[in-house]
């Protein structure tokens, strides 16, 4: 192959340095880049599969496996054929598949053959809803995965909330795209009052028109412009064109409290820009925030009129409501009880008046 002046192959010498921190799978990753880097196979196509069907090899017909490695958390397979090379990186149930080839058409064809029929779609259950989860992966950068989560209907969950909260939630659960004015949904109140439980039910109530995604590292999202742009601007896998998206940010006390502009830098400004600034223009994006802060401690820019689709303080049930929920007055204080405390009483694990350290799995369901 002739080499023209300014050929990019001369600008990036390929060296492979291996030390004790590298694994065999890392070596497979590096070997895969060789033919693409030297220009022998200058075209590439890739895709990700969230759930691979059991038994799927992700290899096209007549593929020759030249390297295979398995680490504790993933495996890597390098295969080749006439004019193409393929890398399969697998982790848990998911996989990344990348093909390089001598032509763009061949790379696309080989990739299509490799992943044909490999996507495993679990049968959706009526009580389940698909929720996305965003996080920054050390290997792949900003990444979105999906899970089926259980969520009750609003009629089933409604008794878990005190009357004023339930009435406010009634309106929120019935919201449609035509009703949307503000882009920020704010749930605030003490721990254990059921904010997360309400959001799971909201995801089920809105599932016909809105995809709900939970950001697992919100403290990083608004301090990493690249991460924010991937979520706000990029097209989300599995989200049909025209559907709304609700990004959930849980426990964002530092981001939205009164002194946030000093402590969180540009993070607060970027949050507000996503809800009603230039960043959010043309995007059907809502942002849901939960916090344990009192309303008086929140930044006035967050709670100003017109910015919030809903602003709901989720508090404890009254004494009467708690007794009705539990079926007995035993253990219920005069001030009432939070949802987490009522579940603890039902399990017989302590009086409601003691805000127990519910840091296990059950406590997380009612935050």
Secondary structure, DSSP 8 states (H G I E B T S, - for coil): ----TT-GGGTS-------TT--HHHHHHHHHTHHHHTTTT-EEEEEEESSB-TT-----TT-EEEEEEE-SS-EEEEEEETTEEEEEEEETTEEEEEEEESSHHHHHHHHHHHHTT-B------TTEEEEEEEEEETTTEEEEEEEEEE---HHHHGGGS-HHHHHHHHHHHT--GGG---SEEEEE-STTSSHHHHHHHHHHHTTTTEEEEEETTHHHHTT-HHHHHHHHTS--TT--TT-EEEEEE-S-HHHHBTTHHHHSTTHHHHHHHHHHSGGGTT--EEEEEEE-S-GGGB-HHHHSTTTEEEEEE---B-HHHHHHHHSS-TT-BTTBB-HHHHHHHHHTS--TTS-----SHHHHTT-
